[in-house]
Amino acid sequence: MIRPVTTILLGVLAAGTAQATESFDPSQAEARETERWARLELLEDADEHLIQERFIPLVEHHDPEIKAAFKSGSPSSRFVLLHYAKGWEEAHKKSPETPPVILVHGAGMSSNHCFASHPIEQPYEGLAARLVRAGRPAFAVTFSHVHGDNYLQAEQLANAIARVRHVTGAKQVDLVAHSKGGMSARIYLSSAGPKWTTSFRKDVRRYLMLGTPNGGIDVSFAYPNLNYWILEHKSPAPLSWTGGYYYGKWIDWADQNLFGPKSPFPGQAQMVARFDRRYGRTTAAGQLDVETTYEGGRGKVSKGPGIDQAIKDGGKCIAELAKKPIHKSVELAVLAGTGDWIMGLIGERRAPSDGLLLVRSAFDLDPLTKAGAPLIRRSLRRFNHLQLVYDPRANDWVAETLAQE
């Protein structure tokens, strides 16, 4: 089942070959052009389960470098990009026993947006550069679909881990995942995927979570006006409405919602969970169709199937993952935020949150640790959801936690 591509040998084949999936050979990768990294590779896995997911123009890759590397703005899930941080090789030579770090981005992003030496639209150095300065060889992935199925992305991540191990000769790596990226990491580390997917190979030493939705998320159902914010800003994010009045005209949003098998946001539906039974619904002035948005139906300005339908369409993923703890050998750390001002709006405020994700969700760790995985650090800082991956102080937290004995 191997589909041959250009073989790249970085002078380290003698270090040994990491076990990989049946359909992925970690000794093979296709080098691509890059300005933000030392190296960029296209990895391909020809397994028939790695399908072509559905895209709409809004969620295609538009960054020229990423689009060119994938050879498409809407690549198949057979593909994943592996980024090599500038200075990774020198860091590895100085400390060859130190586990390499793989960074995993969240929804709507690529690693060029949050981890590169000079991230897109950010004044700060990226996390990869920060880690290299700390002496850690750093890598990052960019998934084929920015809102893709988390089980498919778990397989892409497993392949990236195998490639990094092959290149460096390392027995284990460390993972750092932001937001939705934590879903793919968790699925792999808990062997929670379907039978065809790769079970955890004990090749991860430590897993750091930055605002990951361990208990799920319901913000777009709890705060209906977020739908209008998404539309106004042309944000590559899903709607919890399937239709509504927009500038006085009723419009059906058949493509941009997270419902049904043809949604271009399958990974978003997999993250949905109810928090209304603990925190209620928003009482903020001006929020429209609060009840019908959450429970389903037609309100004054909108219609939608409601949160339970989204959970069903996502395969009740959060509840299913709660049955699958992370392997006991993996050390865990979590950073959550309490900055509820995000993207120019006041976000989730029913309880402490980072503007999008409730702290309770980020700290819903019992399902992850019930097999014995140790929690080595649990921190709460005044960051919003995006600052958790951009802010230099958050990046310092990551570097400190990775260095912790």
C-alpha positions in Angstrom: 0.0 0.0 0.0 3.1 2.3 0.0 2.9 5.1 -2.5 6.5 6.0 -3.3 7.6 9.6 -3.1 11.0 11.3 -3.2 13.2 9.7 -0.7 14.9 12.1 1.7 17.9 10.8 3.7 19.2 13.3 6.2 22.3 11.4 7.1 20.6 9.7 10.0 19.3 6.5 8.6 21.9 4.6 10.7 20.0 5.8 13.8 17.3 3.2 13.2 13.8 3.2 11.8 10.7 3.8 13.9 7.7 1.5 13.6 5.0 3.1 11.4 1.6 2.3 10.0 1.4 -0.5 7.4 0.8 2.1 4.7 3.3 4.7 5.7 7.1 4.5 5.3 8.8 7.0 7.6 12.0 6.9 5.5 10.2 8.6 2.6 9.2 12.3 2.3 9.0 14.9 -0.3 10.9 18.2 0.3 9.0 21.4 -0.4 10.0 25.1 -0.7 9.9 27.1 2.6 10.9 30.5 3.9 9.7 30.2 7.5 11.3 26.9 8.4 14.6 25.1 8.0 12.9 22.4 6.0 9.4 21.5 5.0 8.2 18.0 4.0 5.1 16.5 2.5 4.3 13.1 4.0 1.9 10.8 2.3 0.0 7.8 3.5 -2.0 5.9 0.9 -4.3 4.0 3.3 -7.8 3.9 1.8 -9.4 5.2 5.0 -7.6 8.6 4.6 -10.2 10.1 2.4 -10.7 13.4 0.6 -12.6 15.5 3.1 -15.1 18.2 2.0 -13.9 21.7 1.6 -15.6 25.0 1.0 -13.5 28.0 -0.2 -13.6 29.5 3.2 -11.7 26.6 4.8 -9.2 25.9 2.0 -5.5 26.7 2.6 -4.8 30.2 1.3 -1.2 30.7 2.6 0.8 30.4 -0.6 3.6 28.4 1.0 1.2 25.9 2.6 -0.9 25.6 -0.6 2.1 25.0 -2.7 3.5 22.4 -0.3 0.2 20.5 -0.4 0.0 21.0 -4.1 -3.6 22.1 -3.4 -5.7 24.3 -1.2 -7.9 21.3 -0.5 -5.6 18.3 -0.1 -6.6 14.8 0.7 -6.2 13.5 4.3 -3.5 11.2 2.9 -1.2 14.2 3.3 0.3 16.1 6.2 3.1 18.6 6.3 6.1 18.3 8.6 7.9 21.5 9.5 11.5 21.6 10.8 12.3 24.6 12.9 15.3 26.7 12.0 18.2 25.5 14.2 16.7 22.1 15.0 19.7 20.2 13.8 22.2 22.1 15.9 19.9 21.7 19.0 19.7 17.9 18.3 23.5 17.6 17.9 24.1 19.4 21.2 21.6 17.2 23.1 20.9 14.0 21.1 19.2 12.4 24.1 16.6 15.2 24.5 13.3 14.2 23.0 12.3 16.2 20.0 9.2 18.3 20.3 6.3 18.2 17.8 3.8 21.1 17.8 0.2 20.6 16.8 -1.9 23.5 15.7 -5.6 24.2 16.4 -8.6 24.8 14.1 -8.5 27.3 11.3 -4.7 27.6 11.4 -1.5 26.1 10.0 1.8 25.9 11.7 2.9 29.0 9.7 0.3 30.9 11.7 1.4 30.0 15.2 4.7 28.1 15.4 7.0 29.4 12.6 10.1 31.6 13.4 8.0 34.6 12.3 4.3 33.5 12.4 1.8 35.1 10.0 0.3 38.3 11.4 2.2 38.0 14.7 4.8 40.4 16.2 6.3 37.6 18.3 8.7 34.8 17.5 6.9 31.5 17.2 7.0 28.7 19.7 9.3 26.5 17.5 11.9 29.3 17.6 11.5 29.7 21.4 12.1 26.0 21.9 15.1 25.9 19.7 16.6 28.7 21.8 16.0 26.5 24.8 18.0 23.7 23.1 15.1 21.6 22.0 14.9 20.3 18.4 11.4 21.4 17.4 9.1 20.3 14.6 5.4 21.0 13.7 2.6 19.6 11.7 0.1 21.2 9.4 -3.0 19.1 8.9 -4.6 18.7 5.4 -7.9 20.2 6.6 -8.1 23.0 9.1 -11.3 21.7 10.5 -10.8 18.0 9.6 -11.9 14.8 11.2 -9.9 14.4 14.4 -9.5 10.6 13.9 -8.0 11.2 10.5 -5.7 13.8 12.0 -4.6 11.4 14.7 -3.3 9.1 12.0 -1.5 12.0 10.3 0.0 12.9 13.7 1.1 9.3 14.2 2.9 9.4 10.8 4.6 12.7 11.7 5.8 11.2 14.9 7.2 8.2 13.0 9.0 10.5 10.6 10.6 12.6 13.3 11.8 9.5 15.2 13.3 8.2 11.9 15.1 11.5 11.2 16.4 12.0 14.8 16.8 8.4 16.0 14.8 9.3 19.1 12.8 6.7 20.9 10.2 9.2 22.1 9.0 12.7 21.3 7.2 15.3 23.3 3.9 16.8 22.0 2.5 20.3 22.5 -1.0 20.8 21.2 -3.2 23.9 21.0 -7.0 23.8 21.1 -8.5 21.3 18.5 -5.0 19.9 18.0 -5.3 18.2 21.3 -8.1 16.1 20.0 -5.8 14.3 17.5 -3.1 13.9 20.1 -5.5 12.5 22.7 -7.0 10.0 20.2 -3.5 8.7 19.4 -2.2 8.6 22.9 -5.3 6.7 24.1 -5.6 4.3 21.1 -9.1 5.6 20.7 -9.4 5.5 16.9 -11.1 2.9 14.7 -9.5 -0.5 14.2 -7.7 0.6 11.1 -5.8 3.4 12.9 -2.5 3.2 14.6 -2.5 2.2 18.3 -0.2 4.2 20.6 3.4 3.0 20.2 4.8 4.4 23.5 6.7 6.9 21.4 5.5 10.0 23.3 7.1 10.9 26.6 5.2 14.1 27.6 2.0 15.8 26.3 1.3 19.5 26.9 -2.2 20.8 26.4 -2.8 24.5 25.6 -6.5 25.3 25.9 -7.6 21.9 24.6 -11.3 21.0 24.8 -10.9 17.9 27.0 -14.5 18.2 28.1 -15.8 19.7 24.9 -17.2 23.1 23.9 -20.6 24.7 23.3 -19.8 28.4 22.9 -21.4 28.8 19.4 -24.7 27.4 20.8 -24.5 29.2 24.1 -23.8 32.6 22.5 -26.0 32.7 19.3 -24.7 36.1 18.2 -21.3 34.5 17.6 -22.9 33.3 14.3 -23.3 36.9 13.2 -19.7 37.7 14.2 -18.5 34.7 12.1 -20.5 36.0 9.1 -19.4 39.6 9.4 -15.7 38.7 9.7 -15.9 36.0 7.0 -14.3 33.8 9.6 -13.4 30.2 8.6 -15.5 28.8 11.4 -18.8 26.8 11.6 -22.2 28.2 12.3 -24.6 26.7 14.8 -27.5 28.1 12.6 -28.5 26.5 9.3 -30.5 29.6 8.2 -31.4 33.1 9.4 -32.0 36.7 8.6 -28.9 38.6 7.5 -29.2 42.3 6.6 -33.0 41.8 6.4 -32.9 38.8 4.0 -33.4 35.2 5.0 -30.4 33.1 3.9 -29.9 29.3 4.2 -26.3 28.5 5.2 -26.2 25.1 3.8 -22.4 24.9 3.6 -21.1 26.7 6.6 -22.7 24.8 9.5 -21.4 21.9 11.5 -24.4 19.5 10.9 -24.6 16.4 8.8 -22.2 14.0 7.0 -21.4 16.6 4.3 -20.3 19.3 6.7 -16.9 20.8 6.0 -16.4 21.0 9.8 -16.4 17.4 10.9 -13.7 18.0 13.6 -15.8 20.8 15.1 -18.9 18.6 15.6 -16.7 16.0 17.3 -15.8 18.6 20.0 -19.3 19.7 20.9 -20.6 19.0 24.4 -23.3 20.5 26.6 -22.4 22.8 29.5 -25.9 24.4 30.0 -26.8 21.9 32.7 -24.0 23.3 34.8 -23.7 26.9 33.6 -27.1 27.6 32.0 -27.6 29.7 28.9 -26.3 33.2 28.4 -28.3 36.1 29.9 -26.2 38.7 28.1 -28.3 41.5 26.7 -28.9 41.4 22.9 -28.2 37.7 22.4 -30.8 36.4 19.9 -32.7 33.1 19.8 -30.9 31.7 22.9 -33.3 28.8 23.4 -33.8 27.7 19.8 -30.1 27.9 19.0 -29.3 25.6 21.9 -32.2 23.2 21.7 -33.1 23.4 18.0 -36.0 25.0 16.2 -36.8 28.3 14.5 -36.5 31.5 16.4 -37.1 35.1 15.6 -34.0 35.5 13.4 -32.6 32.0 12.9 -33.1 28.2 12.7 -31.0 25.2 13.5 -31.1 21.6 14.6 -29.6 22.4 18.1 -26.6 21.1 20.1 -27.8 17.5 20.5 -27.9 17.0 16.8 -24.4 18.4 16.5 -23.2 16.0 19.2 -24.8 13.1 17.4 -23.3 14.1 14.0 -19.9 14.2 15.7 -20.3 10.6 16.8 -20.7 11.7 20.5 -16.9 12.0 20.3 -16.3 13.7 23.7 -18.3 11.0 25.5 -16.6 8.2 23.7 -13.1 9.6 24.4 -14.0 9.8 28.1 -14.0 6.0 28.0 -10.5 5.8 26.7 -7.8 7.1 29.0 -4.4 8.2 27.8 -1.7 5.5 28.2 -0.2 5.5 31.7 3.3 6.1 30.5 2.6 9.6 29.1 3.3 12.6 31.4 0.6 15.3 31.1 0.6 19.0 31.6 -2.1 21.6 30.9 -2.3 25.3 30.6 -5.7 27.0 30.6 -6.6 30.7 30.2 -9.0 33.1 31.9 -8.8 36.1 29.4 -12.3 36.3 28.1 -11.7 39.2 25.7 -10.8 37.7 22.4 -10.9 38.6 18.7 -12.4 42.0 19.5 -15.4 40.6 21.5 -16.3 39.5 24.9 -16.5 35.8 24.7 -17.6 33.0 27.0 -18.6 34.5 30.3 -20.9 32.0 32.0 -17.9 30.8 34.0 -14.1 31.3 33.8 -12.9 30.8 30.3 -10.3 31.9 27.7 -13.0 33.6 25.7 -13.9 30.4 23.8 -13.2 27.4 26.0 -14.4 27.0 29.6 -11.6 26.4 32.1 -13.7 23.4 33.3 -13.3 21.8 29.9 -9.6 22.3 29.7 -9.2 20.9 33.2 -11.5 17.9 32.7 -8.6 15.6 33.1 -10.0 12.6 35.1 -10.9 10.7 31.9 -7.4 11.2 30.6 -5.6 10.1 33.8 -7.8 7.3 35.0 -5.3 4.6 33.7 -2.5 6.2 35.6 -1.0 8.9 33.3 0.7 11.4 35.7 -0.3 15.0 35.7 3.0 16.9 36.2 1.7 20.5 35.9 -1.7 22.2 35.9 -1.6 26.0 35.4 -4.1 28.8 35.0 -3.0 32.1 33.5 -4.6 35.4 32.3 -4.5 34.4 28.6 -7.2 34.3 26.0 -7.6 31.3 23.7 -5.2 32.6 21.0 -2.6 34.0 23.5 -2.2 30.5 24.8 -0.2 29.7 21.6 1.1 33.2 20.7 2.1 35.0 23.9 5.8 34.8 24.8 4.8 34.2 28.5 2.7 31.2 27.4 5.7 30.0 25.3 7.9 30.3 28.3 5.5 28.1 30.2 5.9 25.5 27.5 9.7 25.6 27.5 9.8 25.4 31.3 7.3 22.4 31.4 9.2 20.5 28.8 12.5 21.0 30.8 10.9 19.9 34.0 12.5 16.9 35.6 
